[in-house]
Structures are given as structure tokens and as C-alpha cells.
Amino acid sequence: MLGILAAAGTAFAVPNTVSFTARVTDAGVPAEGAVTVHVAIFDAASGGAMVWDETQTLTAERGLVYASLGSTTPLTPTVFDGRPLFAELTVEGDVLAPRIPIASVPYAIRAGVADALEGFDPSTQLTGVTAGAGLTGGGAMGSVSLSVDTTTIQARVSGTCAVGSAIRTINANGTVTCEAGASGDITGVTAGTGLNGGGASGAVSLSVDTTVVQSRVAGTCAVGSSIRQINADGTVACQTDGVGTGDITGVTAGAGLLGGGASGAVSLSVDSSLVQARVGGTCAAGSSIRQINTDGTVLCETDTAGAGTITGVTAGTGLTGGGTAGAVALSIAAGGVGTTELADNAVTTAKIAANAVTTTDIATGAVTMSKTDAPVGYAALASPGSSFIYPSGTIAFNEVGSCMVTAQAVFIGSTNIAGYQVRPSLLHVASNISIEQPEFGYSVAFAGNLNPLTGASVTGREATSTAVIATNQVGGWRVGCELQGAGTNSISCRVSWLCN
């Protein structure tokens, strides 16, 4: 245990040293002989900057050591400049905690500056000393004094207990009450959540960590104000009450609520006739809830599990599985779903994944033209002098696909016209963009052919080309011919198509 006493010099010559007295013990045994003591002054209770330090080798007698701090490293007025200061003691290399707050007496060193003052202004000087918390005394004139208020501040503990005894009570005047030491087996004290301190040897201490545990709230607010914030040290921040400053003139209970009102203190509660109260009722093992009441209680009934008459499950047509005991399951058998099990129009394209049905899944001859809605047709149209002729109407494509198109360009009347060529063409109606195959079919002359309509012999020229053309977008398409070299002759475009 260490104690420190400090005193200033006389009023005639302010010294730059501070008297220091300490009692040094090791595990309760007073130290004897040479003791190395390092004293450092910091500007904070923990951490902070060191503003002065000094190391002295002192002689301990029955644990007591005496020193004059500042005799090695001078204590100048720049050290005691009015800020809070704390002394940290290191004895034989062991740093003692906590740091000791330095009271006002050492700051009298700064009074040495007054030796050099001339022509000072009295209006800028102190006119009174008021004793703050933990002090008594003070005054407004003459020589005033301050002393520690021992009803608030603990007087220096000077009492001791014999070996084998422990301090039970520390009195206000520094004396102690002892009791026989305990024979426990505690080897260390660890500070848990909300505490600081502890240790594994010597005298350890614990204190409340006010960064975790709230100090006793001692702050108050004036009438008409409310506490807005409680600080860690127990002080409070206040704010003016806002009672009566709102514009609410009434509270009406809505659906599921009861109460409300237009004046005074109103209250709302849940209407249990509309809103279910929390279900707190339970049923015993072997019973089930049959009814939940509005107040949260329940009505139970005995379970009837296993009381049915089913003795087995048999898989019917198109199914596999079943059984006569345990948990049974049914599933669709391979090939179990045929045309007889499917309703008309039950399977649509939206229910078939892309490329899910391939040729291996379709029996030969199973899909006929009557079972598809693929665009198919034939059309003819003559348009003299046109390069593109589209005899077909608009064919709607809901998805991209392809068409096999045969284009035939026929001229009847003479074989003496110049040769021409033809190839199939698809026209996208909305965009007016056409798609053609790369190769043309070239015309050949014919003579003596019979006209199937009149039976007369006819002559002329004819060109044919067949191709598969892929559509590249949905929408309306038309099928036709692209002619080259036809001039102004009236050539008939005849097209047939099959699309998918």
C-alpha cells in the first residue's frame, strides 16, 4: 500500500520541490532498506502524456520512505499550469494503479511566477476562494484555507492490522477495525463485466466500470422539463416538456380495439371478441386441440389416429406402389399415362419443355397433318412488271420456325420472250423485310402442252425453285416469288408451302 503527502514551501521563497512520504509493503510486510521509486506525472488518469518524471533511491524504515520531489528533475511552473494532473508510482519496477490525483497544494509552485510580476491589475486577480465538493473552508478576503471534508473524502488510512488479520472497516478518520484473516483458497480476483481492477497477488481492488454500468442517476430536471438523456456519470440532459403542444383532439378505437376518448387520459385495449387472444392452452399427450376460445384457452379431444378401416392401398391403372402396412406411396408408372388418361387439350405447348419431345418419342405415323396446325397452302398471282410477287395471305407465326417453299414462275403465250429466273421469298409484313434463298431457278421454254383448264395447246416459259427458309421473328409472314429478267411480261407466281 502506498500513500503520498505533498506540501508547498514558505511564502517568502516559493520552492520548486514537493515533499513526498510513502509507506511501502510487500504482501503486507513493510519494506526495509534501499527502495527505488520512480514518480511520473501524467495529464490523464489513464493513458495521456507524461509531463514530468523522476527516479530516486530511498531508504525505507518500517516501510516508510521520504523524498523531496523535484530535487533531481526541477518542478517548473509549466508542469502545474492549471490542468488536472495524476501521479503514477513505480516501486522496484512494479507500476502501481490507479494513478493518484494531485491536489491543489503542489500547484503553489506556480506562485513563484509572482516574484517577477510588476504593475499587476487587481481587477484580474482572485477575489475569493470557494470550497468545492469534498472541501471545507475558503473565504473572500485575508488569508483563507481549505481542508478536506472527511465526511465526504476519506482521511488517509493510517491504521494497520496485525499479521493474520484483515481490515474489516475503514473509519472516516483513517483508523481501521480489524478481524481475523480468513483461510480461504482464493488465488486471484478477476474483474468481470461491468468491473475494473482485480489481480492475482497482494491487495487487489475492484471498481465499477461506468462505461458499462450506469452510475447512480443523481441529475434532475426543473418543473416543466423532462430527462432527454442520462449520461454515464449519472448527470442528465433536460428538455422542455411538449405536453399539450400536439393537435390530436381525440382517439377513436378502430376495428379490434376498445376504448378511446376525446379528453383526459384515454386508453385502448384489444377487443377479444374480434381479435384472438394469445393461445396459451395445451392438450395432454394423445389429445388434439378441437377448438380455440377467444380468451386463448382450448378445448381438447382424444386423438383417433389408427381408428380408420383402410387395410391396404392398391396401385391402379397407370400407377405403381401401394401396400398393406406402414407408410405407403403411389407414383405414375412408366408408360402409365396414355391418350385415354389425358383430357382433350390438356397438354399444351406451355407444358412441354423445349426439345423435350424428339423423334424417338414419337411412333412412326403417329403425327399426321390433321394433328398439327402447321401453316400449309398454295396460291398464285400474276403481276406484270413486278420483281416481288406474294400470292399468299398473311400467315401468323407465334414462334420462329422454317418453311419449305416451292416457287414456280409461268409465262403462257410465246417461247420467244427472254429467259428469266425465280426463287422463293418470305416477307415479314410488319417490318417489310424479305428473306430469299441463295439460288435461282432458270426458265425453260415449252410448246404443245395442254392447258388443263381449256384443253388447248399452249406454249411459253416456266421456272421452278424449291428451298427451306427460316423465319427469324414472330408475327405475320407472306409467301411469294422473286423474279429477275421478267421485264414487263405478265408472269404468274405460283407458290406452295409447308411450315413448322
ChimeraX attribute file (.defattr): number of C-alpha atoms within 10 A of each C-alpha:
attribute: neighborCount
match mode: 1-to-1
recipient: residues
	/A:1	14
	/A:2	14
	/A:3	14
	/A:4	15
	/A:5	15
	/A:6	16
	/A:7	16
	/A:8	17
	/A:9	16
	/A:10	9
	/A:11	10
	/A:12	8
	/A:13	10
	/A:14	17
	/A:15	19
	/A:16	21
	/A:17	22
	/A:18	22
	/A:19	16
	/A:20	15
	/A:21	16
	/A:22	16
	/A:23	18
	/A:24	22
	/A:25	17
	/A:26	11
	/A:27	11
	/A:28	16
	/A:29	11
	/A:30	15
	/A:31	19
	/A:32	15
	/A:33	12
	/A:34	13
	/A:35	17
	/A:36	14
	/A:37	20
	/A:38	18
	/A:39	16
	/A:40	17
	/A:41	22
	/A:42	22
	/A:43	18
	/A:44	16
	/A:45	17
	/A:46	12
	/A:47	8
	/A:48	10
	/A:49	10
	/A:50	15
	/A:51	14
	/A:52	17
	/A:53	19
	/A:54	16
	/A:55	17
	/A:56	15
	/A:57	15
	/A:58	15
	/A:59	17
	/A:60	20
	/A:61	15
	/A:62	14
	/A:63	20
	/A:64	18
	/A:65	22
	/A:66	16
	/A:67	17
	/A:68	15
	/A:69	20
	/A:70	18
	/A:71	13
	/A:72	12
	/A:73	13
	/A:74	15
	/A:75	22
	/A:76	18
	/A:77	16
	/A:78	10
	/A:79	18
	/A:80	19
	/A:81	12
	/A:82	11
	/A:83	9
	/A:84	14
	/A:85	23
	/A:86	21
	/A:87	22
	/A:88	21
	/A:89	23
	/A:90	16
	/A:91	16
	/A:92	12
	/A:93	10
	/A:94	10
	/A:95	14
	/A:96	13
	/A:97	15
	/A:98	14
	/A:99	18
	/A:100	17
	/A:101	16
	/A:102	17
	/A:103	12
	/A:104	15
	/A:105	14
	/A:106	19
	/A:107	21
	/A:108	20
	/A:109	23
	/A:110	19
	/A:111	14
	/A:112	17
	/A:113	12
	/A:114	10
	/A:115	10
	/A:116	6
	/A:117	8
	/A:118	7
	/A:119	5
	/A:120	9
	/A:121	7
	/A:122	8
	/A:123	7
	/A:124	7
	/A:125	8
	/A:126	9
	/A:127	11
	/A:128	12
	/A:129	14
	/A:130	14
	/A:131	16
	/A:132	12
	/A:133	10
	/A:134	13
	/A:135	16
	/A:136	14
	/A:137	14
	/A:138	16
	/A:139	14
	/A:140	11
	/A:141	10
	/A:142	8
	/A:143	7
	/A:144	12
	/A:145	12
	/A:146	16
	/A:147	11
	/A:148	16
	/A:149	17
	/A:150	16
	/A:151	11
	/A:152	11
	/A:153	13
	/A:154	15
	/A:155	16
	/A:156	16
	/A:157	14
	/A:158	12
	/A:159	14
	/A:160	15
	/A:161	16
	/A:162	12
	/A:163	10
	/A:164	12
	/A:165	14
	/A:166	16
	/A:167	16
	/A:168	13
	/A:169	12
	/A:170	17
	/A:171	15
	/A:172	16
	/A:173	15
	/A:174	15
	/A:175	16
	/A:176	18
	/A:177	14
	/A:178	17
	/A:179	14
	/A:180	13
	/A:181	14
	/A:182	9
	/A:183	7
	/A:184	6
	/A:185	6
	/A:186	7
	/A:187	8
	/A:188	12
	/A:189	14
	/A:190	14
	/A:191	16
	/A:192	12
	/A:193	10
	/A:194	13
	/A:195	16
	/A:196	14
	/A:197	16
	/A:198	16
	/A:199	14
	/A:200	11
	/A:201	10
	/A:202	12
	/A:203	11
	/A:204	13
	/A:205	14
	/A:206	14
	/A:207	11
	/A:208	16
	/A:209	17
	/A:210	16
	/A:211	12
	/A:212	11
	/A:213	13
	/A:214	15
	/A:215	16
	/A:216	11
	/A:217	13
	/A:218	10
	/A:219	14
	/A:220	14
	/A:221	14
	/A:222	10
	/A:223	8
	/A:224	11
	/A:225	15
	/A:226	16
	/A:227	16
	/A:228	13
	/A:229	12
	/A:230	16
	/A:231	15
	/A:232	16
	/A:233	15
	/A:234	15
	/A:235	16
	/A:236	17
	/A:237	14
	/A:238	17
	/A:239	13
	/A:240	13
	/A:241	13
	/A:242	10
	/A:243	8
	/A:244	7
	/A:245	7
	/A:246	7
	/A:247	6
	/A:248	8
	/A:249	8
	/A:250	12
	/A:251	14
	/A:252	14
	/A:253	16
	/A:254	12
	/A:255	10
	/A:256	13
	/A:257	16
	/A:258	14
	/A:259	14
	/A:260	16
	/A:261	14
	/A:262	11
	/A:263	9
	/A:264	7
	/A:265	7
	/A:266	12
	/A:267	12
	/A:268	14
	/A:269	11
	/A:270	16
	/A:271	17
	/A:272	16
	/A:273	12
	/A:274	11
	/A:275	13
	/A:276	15
	/A:277	16
	/A:278	12
	/A:279	13
	/A:280	10
	/A:281	14
	/A:282	14
	/A:283	14
	/A:284	10
	/A:285	8
	/A:286	11
	/A:287	14
	/A:288	16
	/A:289	16
	/A:290	12
	/A:291	12
	/A:292	16
	/A:293	15
	/A:294	16
	/A:295	15
	/A:296	15
	/A:297	16
	/A:298	17
	/A:299	14
	/A:300	17
	/A:301	13
	/A:302	13
	/A:303	13
	/A:304	10
	/A:305	7
	/A:306	7
	/A:307	7
	/A:308	7
	/A:309	6
	/A:310	9
	/A:311	8
	/A:312	11
	/A:313	14
	/A:314	14
	/A:315	15
	/A:316	13
	/A:317	11
	/A:318	14
	/A:319	16
	/A:320	15
	/A:321	14
	/A:322	16
	/A:323	14
	/A:324	11
	/A:325	10
	/A:326	7
	/A:327	7
	/A:328	12
	/A:329	12
	/A:330	14
	/A:331	12
	/A:332	14
	/A:333	14
	/A:334	9
	/A:335	8
	/A:336	13
	/A:337	13
	/A:338	8
	/A:339	7
	/A:340	7
	/A:341	10
	/A:342	10
	/A:343	8
	/A:344	8
	/A:345	6
	/A:346	7
	/A:347	10
	/A:348	7
	/A:349	7
	/A:350	7
	/A:351	8
	/A:352	10
	/A:353	8
	/A:354	9
	/A:355	6
	/A:356	7
	/A:357	10
	/A:358	8
	/A:359	7
	/A:360	7
	/A:361	8
	/A:362	10
	/A:363	8
	/A:364	9
	/A:365	6
	/A:366	7
	/A:367	10
	/A:368	8
	/A:369	8
	/A:370	7
	/A:371	8
	/A:372	9
	/A:373	9
	/A:374	13
	/A:375	13
	/A:376	15
	/A:377	14
	/A:378	14
	/A:379	16
	/A:380	18
	/A:381	18
	/A:382	18
	/A:383	16
	/A:384	14
	/A:385	15
	/A:386	17
	/A:387	15
	/A:388	19
	/A:389	25
	/A:390	24
	/A:391	21
	/A:392	19
	/A:393	13
	/A:394	15
	/A:395	16
	/A:396	12
	/A:397	18
	/A:398	10
	/A:399	12
	/A:400	12
	/A:401	14
	/A:402	15
	/A:403	20
	/A:404	16
	/A:405	27
	/A:406	22
	/A:407	27
	/A:408	25
	/A:409	28
	/A:410	20
	/A:411	23
	/A:412	18
	/A:413	12
	/A:414	13
	/A:415	17
	/A:416	10
	/A:417	14
	/A:418	12
	/A:419	17
	/A:420	21
	/A:421	22
	/A:422	28
	/A:423	27
	/A:424	34
	/A:425	24
	/A:426	22
	/A:427	20
	/A:428	20
	/A:429	14
	/A:430	10
	/A:431	10
	/A:432	8
	/A:433	10
	/A:434	17
	/A:435	15
	/A:436	18
	/A:437	17
	/A:438	8
	/A:439	13
	/A:440	21
	/A:441	19
	/A:442	17
	/A:443	20
	/A:444	15
	/A:445	18
	/A:446	15
	/A:447	14
	/A:448	10
	/A:449	12
	/A:450	12
	/A:451	12
	/A:452	9
	/A:453	6
	/A:454	8
	/A:455	9
	/A:456	10
	/A:457	11
	/A:458	17
	/A:459	18
	/A:460	19
	/A:461	23
	/A:462	23
	/A:463	22
	/A:464	22
	/A:465	20
	/A:466	20
	/A:467	19
	/A:468	16
	/A:469	18
	/A:470	17
	/A:471	21
	/A:472	12
	/A:473	13
	/A:474	14
	/A:475	17
	/A:476	16
	/A:477	23
	/A:478	18
	/A:479	29
	/A:480	30
	/A:481	31
	/A:482	22
	/A:483	24
	/A:484	16
	/A:485	13
	/A:486	20
	/A:487	16
	/A:488	11
	/A:489	16
	/A:490	17
	/A:491	24
	/A:492	20
	/A:493	27
	/A:494	23
	/A:495	27
	/A:496	21
	/A:497	21
	/A:498	15
	/A:499	19
	/A:500	16
